[in-house]
Amino acid sequence: MPASSRRVIALTAGLCLLLGAVAQAADPSLPLRKAGLWELSTTMDEGLGPKDQTLTMCIDADMERTTAAASADEHTKQCSKYSISRQGESTVVDMACQFASRHVASRTEMSGDFEKTFEVKIESTTSGEHNQQTVSVKRTIIQKGKYLGESCGDLAGGEAKGADGATILVQ
C-alpha cells in the first residue's frame, strides 16, 4: 500500500478517535460512539481538491473512554480556547491550540445519535513557520459514520481497515 494511502487511513482513523474524545472530554453526558463496527466515510480538502477515504473501524467502549480522558488532558494543556455549545441539533466545539510550533484554530460541528449514525464537519486553519515564512493551511473535513453491527469480525478494538484491505492499529 502506498505511503500516502496509509497516511490518509491513519489520519482518518485518528480523526475518528479524536472526534469522540472531543465530545466526551467536554461534557460527560455527550454520547460516545456505540461499540462495534463502523463504516467511516471522510472527505478532506486542503485547497487542492477533495480526497475521499472510506474505512471500517472497530470501536471498543474502553478505547472510547480512554481516548476521551487523554484528549481532555491534551486540550487542557494545549488550548487557549476550548468551548463547547449546543446549536439546535448539533454540538459545536471551537478551539485554538498550540501543538509544538503549529497553531491550530478549528470549529467542529457534530450531529447524529452516535448509536447508528453521525456526521462531523471540521473547518480548521493550521499556521506555522516553514523556511522562515509563516504558512497557513485551511482544511475542511467531513466525516460520516454508519454503524454496521456489534461484531467487528477480524478487527480488534482500535483497528481500522481501508478499502484496499490494509489494517492499521489506531490506538
SELUM-737707 format. One line per field, with one value per residue: x, y, z of N, C-alpha, C, CB in turn; residue in one letter. Coordinates in Angstrom, 1 decimal, padded with zeros to 4 digits, always signed. Glycine has a CB too. Example, Ala and Ser with C-alpha at 12.3 -4.5 7.8 and 13.67 -1.06 7.14 Angstrom:
BEGIN
neast <- [+013.2 | +012.8]
nnorth <- [-005.7 | -002.2]
nup <- [+007.8 | +007.1]
caeast <- [+012.3 | +013.7]
canorth <- [-004.5 | -001.1]
caup <- [+007.8 | +007.1]
ceast <- [+013.2 | +012.9]
cnorth <- [-003.3 | +000.0]
cup <- [+007.8 | +007.9]
cbeast <- [+011.3 | +014.1]
cbnorth <- [-004.5 | -000.6]
cbup <- [+009.0 | +005.7]
residu <- [A | S]
END
This chain:
BEGIN
neast <- [+000.8 | +000.6 | +002.5 | +001.1 | -001.6 | -001.7 | -001.1 | -003.4 | -005.4 | -004.6 | -004.7 | -007.5 | -008.6 | -007.4 | -008.7 | -011.3 | -011.1 | -010.3 | -012.6 | -014.7 | -013.5 | -013.2 | -015.9 | -016.7 | -014.9 | -015.5 | -018.1 | -019.5 | -022.0 | -022.4 | -022.7 | -020.7 | -019.4 | -021.2 | -020.2 | -018.6 | -018.7 | -018.0 | -018.7 | -016.8 | -016.8 | -014.9 | -014.2 | -011.7 | -010.4 | -007.8 | -007.5 | -006.6 | -008.4 | -010.9 | -010.3 | -011.3 | -012.0 | -012.8 | -013.4 | -013.5 | -014.0 | -013.2 | -014.8 | -014.2 | -015.6 | -014.1 | -011.8 | -012.9 | -013.5 | -011.0 | -009.6 | -011.0 | -010.4 | -007.6 | -007.7 | -009.0 | -007.1 | -005.0 | -006.2 | -006.6 | -004.0 | -002.9 | -004.6 | -005.7 | -008.2 | -011.2 | -014.2 | -017.5 | -020.7 | -024.2 | -026.1 | -029.0 | -029.6 | -027.1 | -023.7 | -021.2 | -017.8 | -015.4 | -012.0 | -008.7 | -005.5 | -002.1 | +000.3 | +003.3 | +005.2 | +003.1 | +000.0 | -003.3 | -006.5 | -009.9 | -013.2 | -015.7 | -018.5 | -020.9 | -023.2 | -026.0 | -027.0 | -025.0 | -025.2 | -026.3 | -025.8 | -023.6 | -022.5 | -019.7 | -018.3 | -015.4 | -013.7 | -010.7 | -007.7 | -004.3 | -001.4 | +002.1 | +005.7 | +007.7 | +010.7 | +011.4 | +009.1 | +005.7 | +003.3 | +000.1 | -002.5 | -005.6 | -008.3 | -010.9 | -012.8 | -015.1 | -016.9 | -018.7 | -020.4 | -021.5 | -023.2 | -022.4 | -022.7 | -022.6 | -020.6 | -017.1 | -015.8 | -012.9 | -011.4 | -009.8 | -010.6 | -009.9 | -008.7 | -008.5 | -009.7 | -008.8 | -010.2 | -008.6 | -008.0 | -005.9 | -004.9 | -004.7 | -003.5 | -005.0 | -005.1]
nnorth <- [-001.2 | +002.2 | +004.9 | +007.3 | +006.5 | +005.0 | +007.0 | +008.7 | +006.9 | +006.5 | +009.2 | +009.6 | +007.6 | +008.3 | +010.8 | +009.9 | +008.9 | +011.2 | +012.8 | +011.6 | +011.7 | +014.5 | +015.3 | +013.8 | +014.6 | +017.2 | +017.2 | +015.0 | +013.9 | +013.9 | +011.9 | +008.9 | +007.1 | +004.2 | +001.0 | -001.3 | -002.2 | +000.2 | +002.1 | +004.5 | +007.4 | +009.7 | +013.0 | +015.1 | +018.3 | +020.3 | +022.6 | +021.8 | +020.3 | +017.8 | +014.9 | +011.6 | +009.0 | +005.8 | +003.7 | +000.9 | +000.6 | -000.7 | +000.0 | +000.1 | +000.1 | +000.7 | +001.8 | +004.2 | +005.6 | +005.9 | +007.3 | +009.6 | +010.6 | +011.1 | +013.0 | +015.1 | +015.9 | +016.6 | +018.8 | +020.6 | +021.3 | +022.3 | +024.2 | +027.5 | +028.3 | +026.7 | +025.8 | +024.6 | +024.2 | +023.9 | +024.0 | +024.1 | +020.9 | +020.2 | +019.8 | +022.0 | +022.7 | +024.9 | +025.7 | +026.8 | +026.1 | +025.2 | +023.3 | +022.0 | +023.8 | +024.7 | +026.4 | +025.8 | +026.5 | +025.8 | +024.8 | +022.7 | +020.8 | +018.6 | +016.1 | +013.8 | +010.6 | +009.0 | +006.4 | +005.0 | +006.5 | +009.3 | +012.6 | +014.7 | +017.8 | +019.5 | +022.6 | +024.0 | +025.9 | +025.7 | +027.1 | +027.9 | +028.1 | +027.8 | +027.4 | +030.0 | +031.4 | +032.2 | +029.8 | +028.9 | +026.5 | +025.8 | +023.7 | +021.4 | +019.0 | +016.4 | +014.0 | +011.0 | +008.7 | +005.3 | +002.9 | -000.5 | -002.9 | -005.1 | -007.0 | -007.0 | -008.6 | -009.7 | -007.6 | -006.0 | -004.0 | -000.6 | -001.0 | -000.3 | -000.7 | -000.2 | +000.5 | -001.0 | -003.2 | -003.1 | -003.2 | -001.1 | -000.2 | +001.9 | +002.8]
nup <- [+000.0 | -000.8 | +000.7 | +001.0 | +001.0 | +003.4 | +005.1 | +004.8 | +005.7 | +008.4 | +009.3 | +009.0 | +010.7 | +013.1 | +013.4 | +013.8 | +016.4 | +017.8 | +017.5 | +018.9 | +021.3 | +021.7 | +022.0 | +024.3 | +026.2 | +027.0 | +028.1 | +030.1 | +029.5 | +026.9 | +023.9 | +023.4 | +020.6 | +019.7 | +020.8 | +018.5 | +015.0 | +012.6 | +009.6 | +008.1 | +006.3 | +004.9 | +003.8 | +002.8 | +002.4 | +001.5 | +000.0 | -002.5 | -003.8 | -003.1 | -001.1 | -000.8 | +001.5 | +002.6 | +005.3 | +007.5 | +011.0 | +014.2 | +017.1 | +020.4 | +023.6 | +026.0 | +024.8 | +023.7 | +026.1 | +027.3 | +025.3 | +025.3 | +027.9 | +027.6 | +025.6 | +026.8 | +028.7 | +027.0 | +025.6 | +027.7 | +028.3 | +025.9 | +024.6 | +024.2 | +023.9 | +024.2 | +023.7 | +024.1 | +022.7 | +022.4 | +019.4 | +018.1 | +016.8 | +016.9 | +018.2 | +018.9 | +018.7 | +019.5 | +019.0 | +019.9 | +019.6 | +020.6 | +019.2 | +019.4 | +017.2 | +015.8 | +015.3 | +015.8 | +014.8 | +015.1 | +014.1 | +015.0 | +014.1 | +015.3 | +014.7 | +015.0 | +016.3 | +017.3 | +017.8 | +015.7 | +013.5 | +012.6 | +011.9 | +011.2 | +010.9 | +010.3 | +010.3 | +009.8 | +010.5 | +010.2 | +011.3 | +010.9 | +011.1 | +008.2 | +006.6 | +007.4 | +006.9 | +007.4 | +007.2 | +006.2 | +006.4 | +005.3 | +006.1 | +005.4 | +006.8 | +006.4 | +008.0 | +007.9 | +009.8 | +010.0 | +011.7 | +011.6 | +013.0 | +015.9 | +015.9 | +015.2 | +013.5 | +012.0 | +013.0 | +015.7 | +018.7 | +018.1 | +015.7 | +012.2 | +008.9 | +005.6 | +002.2 | +000.6 | +002.0 | +003.8 | +007.2 | +010.1 | +013.3 | +015.4 | +018.0]
caeast <- [+000.0 | +001.4 | +002.6 | +000.0 | -002.8 | -001.5 | -001.2 | -004.9 | -006.1 | -004.2 | -005.3 | -008.9 | -008.8 | -007.1 | -009.7 | -012.4 | -010.8 | -010.3 | -013.9 | -015.4 | -012.9 | -013.5 | -017.2 | -016.8 | -014.0 | -016.1 | -019.3 | -019.7 | -023.3 | -022.4 | -022.5 | -019.6 | -019.9 | -021.6 | -019.1 | -018.9 | -018.1 | -018.5 | -018.2 | -016.5 | -016.6 | -014.3 | -013.8 | -010.8 | -010.0 | -006.8 | -007.4 | -006.2 | -009.5 | -011.3 | -009.8 | -012.2 | -011.5 | -013.8 | -012.8 | -014.3 | -013.2 | -013.8 | -014.8 | -014.3 | -016.1 | -013.0 | -011.0 | -013.5 | -013.4 | -009.5 | -009.2 | -011.7 | -009.6 | -006.4 | -007.9 | -009.3 | -005.8 | -004.2 | -006.8 | -006.4 | -002.7 | -002.5 | -005.6 | -006.1 | -009.7 | -011.9 | -015.6 | -018.5 | -022.0 | -025.3 | -026.7 | -030.0 | -029.4 | -025.6 | -022.8 | -020.2 | -016.6 | -014.4 | -010.7 | -007.5 | -004.5 | -000.7 | +000.9 | +004.7 | +005.3 | +001.9 | -001.2 | -004.5 | -007.8 | -010.9 | -014.6 | -016.2 | -019.9 | -021.2 | -024.7 | -026.4 | -027.2 | -023.8 | -025.6 | -026.4 | -025.1 | -023.2 | -021.8 | -018.8 | -017.6 | -014.3 | -013.1 | -009.5 | -006.6 | -003.1 | -000.3 | +003.4 | +006.8 | +008.4 | +011.7 | +011.3 | +007.9 | +004.5 | +002.5 | -001.2 | -003.2 | -007.0 | -008.7 | -012.2 | -013.0 | -016.4 | -016.9 | -020.0 | -020.3 | -022.7 | -023.0 | -022.6 | -023.1 | -021.9 | -019.4 | -016.1 | -015.2 | -011.4 | -010.8 | -009.8 | -010.8 | -008.9 | -008.1 | -009.3 | -009.3 | -009.1 | -010.8 | -007.6 | -007.8 | -004.9 | -005.3 | -003.8 | -003.9 | -005.2 | -004.7]
canorth <- [+000.0 | +003.4 | +005.7 | +008.3 | +005.8 | +004.7 | +008.3 | +009.1 | +005.9 | +006.8 | +010.4 | +009.4 | +006.8 | +009.2 | +011.8 | +009.3 | +008.8 | +012.5 | +013.4 | +011.0 | +012.2 | +015.9 | +015.4 | +013.3 | +015.3 | +018.5 | +017.0 | +013.5 | +013.5 | +013.8 | +010.4 | +008.3 | +006.2 | +002.9 | +000.0 | -002.2 | -001.9 | +001.4 | +002.5 | +005.9 | +008.0 | +011.0 | +013.8 | +016.1 | +019.2 | +021.3 | +023.6 | +021.2 | +019.4 | +016.9 | +013.5 | +010.7 | +007.8 | +005.1 | +002.6 | +000.3 | +000.7 | -001.4 | +000.9 | -000.6 | +001.1 | +001.1 | +002.6 | +005.5 | +006.3 | +006.1 | +008.3 | +010.9 | +011.2 | +011.6 | +014.2 | +016.2 | +016.3 | +017.4 | +020.1 | +021.5 | +021.8 | +022.9 | +025.1 | +028.7 | +028.4 | +025.4 | +026.0 | +023.6 | +024.7 | +023.2 | +024.8 | +023.2 | +019.5 | +020.0 | +020.2 | +022.8 | +022.8 | +025.9 | +025.5 | +027.5 | +025.3 | +025.2 | +021.9 | +022.3 | +025.1 | +024.9 | +026.9 | +025.3 | +027.1 | +025.0 | +024.8 | +021.3 | +020.6 | +017.2 | +015.8 | +012.4 | +009.9 | +008.3 | +005.0 | +004.4 | +007.4 | +010.6 | +013.5 | +015.7 | +018.7 | +020.3 | +023.6 | +024.4 | +026.6 | +025.4 | +028.0 | +027.6 | +028.6 | +026.9 | +028.1 | +031.3 | +032.0 | +031.7 | +029.0 | +028.5 | +025.5 | +025.7 | +022.3 | +021.1 | +017.6 | +016.0 | +012.5 | +010.4 | +007.3 | +004.5 | +001.7 | -001.7 | -004.0 | -005.4 | -007.8 | -006.4 | -009.6 | -009.9 | -006.4 | -005.8 | -002.6 | +000.3 | -001.3 | +000.1 | -001.4 | +000.6 | -000.2 | -001.9 | -004.3 | -002.9 | -002.9 | -000.4 | +000.0 | +003.4 | +003.1]
caup <- [+000.0 | -000.9 | +002.0 | +001.0 | +001.4 | +004.8 | +005.9 | +004.8 | +006.6 | +009.7 | +009.6 | +009.1 | +011.9 | +014.2 | +013.5 | +014.4 | +017.8 | +018.4 | +017.5 | +020.0 | +022.5 | +021.9 | +022.5 | +025.7 | +027.2 | +027.4 | +028.8 | +030.2 | +029.1 | +025.4 | +023.6 | +022.7 | +019.6 | +020.2 | +020.5 | +017.4 | +013.7 | +012.0 | +008.3 | +008.2 | +005.0 | +005.1 | +002.7 | +003.3 | +001.4 | +002.0 | -001.0 | -003.7 | -004.2 | -002.0 | -001.1 | -000.1 | +002.1 | +003.4 | +006.0 | +008.6 | +012.2 | +015.3 | +018.2 | +021.7 | +024.6 | +026.8 | +024.0 | +023.6 | +027.3 | +027.4 | +024.4 | +025.8 | +029.0 | +027.1 | +024.8 | +027.7 | +029.2 | +026.0 | +025.3 | +028.8 | +028.3 | +024.6 | +024.0 | +024.9 | +023.7 | +024.1 | +024.1 | +023.5 | +022.9 | +021.6 | +018.5 | +017.5 | +017.0 | +016.8 | +019.2 | +018.3 | +019.5 | +018.9 | +019.7 | +019.4 | +020.3 | +020.1 | +019.1 | +019.1 | +016.5 | +015.0 | +015.9 | +015.1 | +015.2 | +014.4 | +014.5 | +014.7 | +014.3 | +015.3 | +014.8 | +014.9 | +017.5 | +017.6 | +018.0 | +014.4 | +012.5 | +013.0 | +010.9 | +011.8 | +010.0 | +010.9 | +009.5 | +010.6 | +009.9 | +010.9 | +010.9 | +011.4 | +010.3 | +007.3 | +005.9 | +007.8 | +006.4 | +008.0 | +006.2 | +006.8 | +005.6 | +005.6 | +005.9 | +005.7 | +006.9 | +006.7 | +008.2 | +008.2 | +010.3 | +009.9 | +012.5 | +010.9 | +013.8 | +017.1 | +015.7 | +014.4 | +012.6 | +012.3 | +013.5 | +017.2 | +019.1 | +017.8 | +014.4 | +011.1 | +007.6 | +004.4 | +001.1 | +000.0 | +002.9 | +004.8 | +008.6 | +010.9 | +014.6 | +015.6 | +019.4]
ceast <- [+000.9 | +001.4 | +001.5 | -001.3 | -002.8 | -001.7 | -002.7 | -005.7 | -005.8 | -004.8 | -006.8 | -009.3 | -008.5 | -008.1 | -010.9 | -012.3 | -010.9 | -011.7 | -014.7 | -014.8 | -013.2 | -014.9 | -017.3 | -016.0 | -014.7 | -017.3 | -019.6 | -021.0 | -023.4 | -022.1 | -021.2 | -020.2 | -020.1 | -020.5 | -019.6 | -018.2 | -018.8 | -017.9 | -018.0 | -016.1 | -016.1 | -013.9 | -012.9 | -010.3 | -009.0 | -006.5 | -007.0 | -007.2 | -009.7 | -010.6 | -010.8 | -011.5 | -012.6 | -013.0 | -013.8 | -013.4 | -013.9 | -013.7 | -015.1 | -014.7 | -015.0 | -012.1 | -011.6 | -013.3 | -011.9 | -009.1 | -009.8 | -010.9 | -008.3 | -006.6 | -008.2 | -008.0 | -005.0 | -004.8 | -006.6 | -005.0 | -002.3 | -003.4 | -005.8 | -007.6 | -010.2 | -013.3 | -016.5 | -019.9 | -023.0 | -025.9 | -027.7 | -029.7 | -027.9 | -024.9 | -021.6 | -019.0 | -015.7 | -013.1 | -009.7 | -006.4 | -003.1 | -000.2 | +002.3 | +004.7 | +004.1 | +000.7 | -002.4 | -005.7 | -008.9 | -012.3 | -015.1 | -017.7 | -020.2 | -022.7 | -024.9 | -026.6 | -026.0 | -024.0 | -025.7 | -025.8 | -024.6 | -022.5 | -021.0 | -018.2 | -016.6 | -013.8 | -011.9 | -008.5 | -005.4 | -002.0 | +001.0 | +004.5 | +007.4 | +009.4 | +011.6 | +010.2 | +006.7 | +003.6 | +001.2 | -001.9 | -004.7 | -007.5 | -010.1 | -012.3 | -014.5 | -016.4 | -018.3 | -019.7 | -021.6 | -022.4 | -023.3 | -023.0 | -022.2 | -020.6 | -018.4 | -015.4 | -013.8 | -010.7 | -010.9 | -010.2 | -009.6 | -008.2 | -009.1 | -008.8 | -009.8 | -009.7 | -009.9 | -007.3 | -006.7 | -005.4 | -004.3 | -004.3 | -003.9 | -004.8 | -004.0]
cnorth <- [+001.2 | +004.2 | +006.7 | +007.7 | +005.5 | +005.9 | +008.8 | +008.2 | +006.3 | +008.1 | +010.3 | +008.6 | +007.6 | +010.2 | +011.2 | +009.2 | +010.2 | +013.1 | +012.8 | +011.6 | +013.7 | +016.0 | +014.9 | +014.1 | +016.6 | +018.3 | +015.6 | +013.0 | +013.4 | +012.3 | +010.1 | +007.4 | +004.8 | +001.9 | -001.0 | -001.7 | -000.7 | +001.6 | +004.0 | +006.4 | +009.4 | +011.7 | +014.9 | +017.0 | +020.2 | +022.3 | +023.0 | +020.2 | +018.3 | +015.5 | +012.7 | +009.5 | +007.1 | +003.9 | +002.0 | +000.3 | +000.0 | -000.4 | +000.0 | +000.5 | +001.6 | +002.1 | +004.0 | +006.3 | +006.7 | +007.3 | +009.7 | +011.5 | +011.8 | +012.9 | +015.3 | +016.7 | +017.1 | +018.7 | +021.1 | +022.1 | +022.7 | +024.0 | +026.3 | +029.0 | +027.0 | +025.5 | +025.0 | +024.2 | +023.8 | +024.3 | +024.0 | +021.8 | +019.2 | +020.4 | +020.9 | +023.0 | +023.8 | +025.8 | +026.4 | +026.8 | +025.5 | +023.8 | +022.1 | +023.7 | +025.5 | +025.4 | +026.4 | +026.0 | +026.3 | +025.1 | +023.4 | +021.3 | +019.1 | +017.0 | +014.3 | +011.8 | +009.2 | +006.8 | +004.3 | +005.2 | +008.7 | +011.3 | +014.5 | +016.5 | +019.6 | +021.3 | +024.1 | +025.2 | +026.3 | +026.4 | +027.6 | +028.1 | +027.5 | +027.7 | +029.6 | +032.1 | +031.4 | +031.0 | +028.7 | +027.5 | +025.5 | +024.3 | +022.2 | +019.6 | +017.3 | +014.5 | +012.1 | +009.0 | +006.6 | +003.2 | +000.4 | -002.9 | -004.2 | -006.1 | -007.0 | -007.4 | -009.8 | -008.7 | -006.3 | -004.3 | -001.7 | +000.0 | -000.8 | -000.6 | -000.5 | -000.2 | -001.2 | -003.1 | -004.2 | -002.6 | -002.1 | -000.3 | +001.5 | +003.7 | +001.9]
cup <- [+000.0 | +000.4 | +002.1 | +001.4 | +002.9 | +005.6 | +005.9 | +005.7 | +008.0 | +010.2 | +009.9 | +010.4 | +013.1 | +014.4 | +014.2 | +015.9 | +018.5 | +018.5 | +018.6 | +021.3 | +022.8 | +022.5 | +024.0 | +026.6 | +027.7 | +028.3 | +028.9 | +029.7 | +027.6 | +025.0 | +023.0 | +021.6 | +020.2 | +019.8 | +019.3 | +016.1 | +013.0 | +010.6 | +008.4 | +006.8 | +005.3 | +003.9 | +003.3 | +002.2 | +002.0 | +000.9 | -002.4 | -004.3 | -003.1 | -002.2 | -000.3 | +000.4 | +002.9 | +004.1 | +007.0 | +009.9 | +013.4 | +016.5 | +019.5 | +022.8 | +025.5 | +026.1 | +023.9 | +024.9 | +027.6 | +026.5 | +024.8 | +027.0 | +028.5 | +026.3 | +025.7 | +028.3 | +028.2 | +025.7 | +026.4 | +028.8 | +027.1 | +024.1 | +024.9 | +024.8 | +023.5 | +024.6 | +023.4 | +023.8 | +022.0 | +020.7 | +017.7 | +017.9 | +017.0 | +018.0 | +018.5 | +019.2 | +018.8 | +019.8 | +019.1 | +020.3 | +019.7 | +020.3 | +018.6 | +018.4 | +015.7 | +015.8 | +015.1 | +015.7 | +014.4 | +015.0 | +014.1 | +015.0 | +014.2 | +015.5 | +014.6 | +016.2 | +018.1 | +018.1 | +016.7 | +013.3 | +013.2 | +011.8 | +011.7 | +010.7 | +010.8 | +009.9 | +010.4 | +009.8 | +010.8 | +010.3 | +011.6 | +010.6 | +009.5 | +006.5 | +006.1 | +007.3 | +007.1 | +006.9 | +006.9 | +005.8 | +006.2 | +005.2 | +006.3 | +005.7 | +007.2 | +006.8 | +008.6 | +008.7 | +010.3 | +010.7 | +011.7 | +011.7 | +015.0 | +016.9 | +014.8 | +013.5 | +013.0 | +012.8 | +015.1 | +017.5 | +018.8 | +016.4 | +013.3 | +009.8 | +006.5 | +003.3 | +000.4 | +000.8 | +003.9 | +006.1 | +009.3 | +012.3 | +014.9 | +017.0 | +019.9]
cbeast <- [-001.0 | +001.0 | +003.9 | -000.1 | -003.0 | -000.2 | -000.4 | -005.4 | -005.7 | -002.6 | -005.0 | -009.5 | -008.0 | -005.7 | -010.1 | -012.6 | -009.5 | -009.4 | -014.6 | -015.3 | -011.4 | -013.5 | -018.2 | -016.4 | -012.7 | -016.5 | -020.5 | -019.5 | -024.4 | -021.3 | -023.6 | -018.7 | -018.8 | -022.9 | -018.8 | -020.4 | -018.1 | -018.2 | -019.1 | -015.3 | -017.8 | -013.0 | -015.0 | -009.6 | -011.2 | -005.5 | -006.4 | -004.8 | -009.2 | -012.8 | -008.3 | -013.4 | -010.3 | -014.9 | -011.5 | -014.8 | -012.9 | -013.1 | -015.9 | -012.9 | -017.2 | -012.2 | -010.8 | -015.0 | -013.8 | -008.7 | -009.7 | -013.1 | -009.4 | -005.7 | -009.1 | -010.2 | -005.0 | -004.2 | -008.3 | -006.6 | -001.7 | -002.4 | -006.9 | -005.3 | -010.1 | -011.1 | -016.0 | -018.3 | -022.1 | -026.4 | -025.7 | -030.1 | -030.1 | -025.1 | -022.2 | -020.7 | -015.9 | -015.0 | -010.3 | -007.5 | -004.9 | +000.1 | +000.0 | +005.2 | +006.6 | +001.5 | -001.2 | -004.6 | -007.9 | -010.5 | -015.5 | -015.5 | -020.8 | -020.5 | -025.5 | -025.3 | -028.4 | -023.0 | -026.9 | -027.9 | -026.1 | -022.1 | -022.7 | -017.7 | -018.7 | -013.2 | -014.0 | -008.9 | -006.8 | -002.7 | -000.7 | +003.6 | +007.9 | +007.4 | +011.6 | +012.6 | +007.7 | +003.7 | +003.2 | -002.1 | -002.6 | -007.9 | -007.8 | -013.3 | -012.0 | -017.5 | -015.9 | -020.9 | -019.8 | -023.1 | -023.8 | -021.4 | -023.2 | -022.8 | -019.7 | -015.1 | -015.3 | -010.8 | -011.4 | -008.5 | -011.2 | -007.8 | -007.9 | -009.2 | -010.0 | -007.8 | -011.3 | -006.3 | -007.5 | -003.9 | -005.6 | -003.6 | -002.9 | -006.7 | -006.0]
cbnorth <- [+000.0 | +004.4 | +006.3 | +009.0 | +004.6 | +004.0 | +009.4 | +009.0 | +004.5 | +006.9 | +011.4 | +008.6 | +005.5 | +009.8 | +012.3 | +007.8 | +008.2 | +013.4 | +013.1 | +009.5 | +012.0 | +016.7 | +014.5 | +011.9 | +015.7 | +019.3 | +017.8 | +013.1 | +014.4 | +014.7 | +010.1 | +007.5 | +006.0 | +002.4 | -000.9 | -002.3 | -003.2 | +002.7 | +002.1 | +006.1 | +008.0 | +010.8 | +014.4 | +015.5 | +019.9 | +020.6 | +024.6 | +020.5 | +018.7 | +016.7 | +013.4 | +010.4 | +008.1 | +004.5 | +003.0 | -001.1 | +002.1 | -002.7 | +002.0 | -001.3 | +000.4 | -000.1 | +002.0 | +005.3 | +005.4 | +004.9 | +008.0 | +010.6 | +010.0 | +010.5 | +013.9 | +015.7 | +015.1 | +016.6 | +019.9 | +020.7 | +020.6 | +021.9 | +024.4 | +029.9 | +029.4 | +024.2 | +027.4 | +022.2 | +026.1 | +022.6 | +025.5 | +023.4 | +018.7 | +020.8 | +019.0 | +024.2 | +021.5 | +027.4 | +024.1 | +029.1 | +023.8 | +026.3 | +020.9 | +021.2 | +025.1 | +023.6 | +028.5 | +023.8 | +028.6 | +023.5 | +026.0 | +020.3 | +021.4 | +016.5 | +016.6 | +011.6 | +009.0 | +009.0 | +004.9 | +004.3 | +007.9 | +010.5 | +014.1 | +015.0 | +019.7 | +019.4 | +024.7 | +023.2 | +028.2 | +023.9 | +029.5 | +026.1 | +029.1 | +026.0 | +027.8 | +032.1 | +031.9 | +032.8 | +027.8 | +029.8 | +024.1 | +026.8 | +021.3 | +021.7 | +016.9 | +016.4 | +012.1 | +010.4 | +007.4 | +004.1 | +001.7 | -002.1 | -005.3 | -006.2 | -009.1 | -005.7 | -009.2 | -010.4 | -005.1 | -006.2 | -002.6 | +000.3 | -002.8 | +001.7 | -002.8 | +001.2 | +000.9 | -001.1 | -005.5 | -001.8 | -004.3 | +001.1 | -000.8 | +003.8 | +003.4]
cbup <- [+001.2 | -002.0 | +002.1 | -000.3 | +000.6 | +005.1 | +005.2 | +003.4 | +006.3 | +009.9 | +008.5 | +007.9 | +011.9 | +014.0 | +012.1 | +013.9 | +018.1 | +017.5 | +016.2 | +020.0 | +022.4 | +020.6 | +021.7 | +025.7 | +026.5 | +026.2 | +028.1 | +031.6 | +029.6 | +024.8 | +022.6 | +023.7 | +018.4 | +019.6 | +021.8 | +017.1 | +012.8 | +012.8 | +007.2 | +009.2 | +004.1 | +006.1 | +001.9 | +004.0 | +000.7 | +002.4 | -000.6 | -003.5 | -005.5 | -001.9 | -000.6 | -001.0 | +003.1 | +002.5 | +006.7 | +008.3 | +012.6 | +015.6 | +018.1 | +022.1 | +025.5 | +027.3 | +022.6 | +023.3 | +028.5 | +027.1 | +023.0 | +026.3 | +030.0 | +026.2 | +023.9 | +028.9 | +029.7 | +024.7 | +025.0 | +030.1 | +028.3 | +023.6 | +023.8 | +024.3 | +022.5 | +024.9 | +023.9 | +024.2 | +022.4 | +022.5 | +017.5 | +016.0 | +015.9 | +015.6 | +020.1 | +017.8 | +019.7 | +019.0 | +019.7 | +019.6 | +020.3 | +021.0 | +018.3 | +018.1 | +015.7 | +014.2 | +016.0 | +015.3 | +014.8 | +014.5 | +013.9 | +015.5 | +013.2 | +016.5 | +013.8 | +014.1 | +017.4 | +018.8 | +018.8 | +014.0 | +011.4 | +014.1 | +009.9 | +012.7 | +009.2 | +011.5 | +009.1 | +011.3 | +009.8 | +010.6 | +011.3 | +011.6 | +011.3 | +006.5 | +004.4 | +007.5 | +004.8 | +008.8 | +005.7 | +006.9 | +005.7 | +004.9 | +006.7 | +004.7 | +007.9 | +005.6 | +009.3 | +006.9 | +011.8 | +008.4 | +013.8 | +010.1 | +013.0 | +018.0 | +015.1 | +015.3 | +011.2 | +011.0 | +012.9 | +017.8 | +020.6 | +018.8 | +014.2 | +010.9 | +007.5 | +003.9 | +000.1 | -000.3 | +002.0 | +004.3 | +009.3 | +010.3 | +015.6 | +015.3 | +020.2]
residu <- [M | P | A | S | S | R | R | V | I | A | L | T | A | G | L | C | L | L | L | G | A | V | A | Q | A | A | D | P | S | L | P | L | R | K | A | G | L | W | E | L | S | T | T | M | D | E | G | L | G | P | K | D | Q | T | L | T | M | C | I | D | A | D | M | E | R | T | T | A | A | A | S | A | D | E | H | T | K | Q | C | S | K | Y | S | I | S | R | Q | G | E | S | T | V | V | D | M | A | C | Q | F | A | S | R | H | V | A | S | R | T | E | M | S | G | D | F | E | K | T | F | E | V | K | I | E | S | T | T | S | G | E | H | N | Q | Q | T | V | S | V | K | R | T | I | I | Q | K | G | K | Y | L | G | E | S | C | G | D | L | A | G | G | E | A | K | G | A | D | G | A | T | I | L | V | Q]
END
